[in-house]
Amino acid sequence: MEYLIHILVMMCLYVILSTSFNLVVGSAGLFALSHAAFYAIGAYASAILIIDVGLPFPLPLLIGALFTAAIGAVAALPALRIGGHYLVIVTLALQVIVLAFLINAQAITRGPAGISGIPRVELFGLALDSPQRFLPLAAFFAAFCFWIAWRLTESPFGRALRAMREDEEATKAIGKNVVYMKLSAFALSAGLASVAGALLGRYISFISVESFTIEETIYVLAMIIQIGRASC
């Protein structure tokens, strides 16, 4: 039974990852392969703020989301000029750079050994130290992130993203700021993905680069394809 609940917890994390990735790939039509990097940045930023700085929950998660969103906006800069296969190559390079930094910046990230001993979340004096106790928190954040993504895609901003996906030049012609839209899509997607990373660290009390390889991005992309692109 505990294993089944563990699967449900991981499903919640992948709901966050797939809905956040869908903002870029589905709604904006920007094919990127750096989502696992944002997942990793959120996990490491949250863990470092907990262990080295001592910030209480949920501050590390929120600060990590803002930091990752800023990285996402920077990652969007190549998308302002290029697209298609070139954007895939650039974002794949970002994935490689992030993992290389996590491995080599041992003073900050503990290198290949990863970060262990991440404290469990405590709410109202109760430690969420089992899958049964952690599941409600994971489900809450999955539902909340899905709601944010859904609201964005159904808003005028979301409709503008879909218009940009179909015809970028026509979107520019009607006065939409395509630069702002691309930066925003990447930033929002990265910020939401970081939430899954922060929760992963608090759930298993350990993170390492092996959890954030390019295969993770492929898994999430496969989920989006299965449920239908831009279905949020």
Helices and strands as residue ranges (DSSP letters): H 2-22, I 23-27, H 35-48, I 49-53, H 59-75, G 77-80, H 84-104, H 106-109, G 111-113, E 115-116, E 122-123, E 126-127, H 131-154, H 156-166, H 168-173, H 178-204, E 206-207, G 209-212, H 214-227
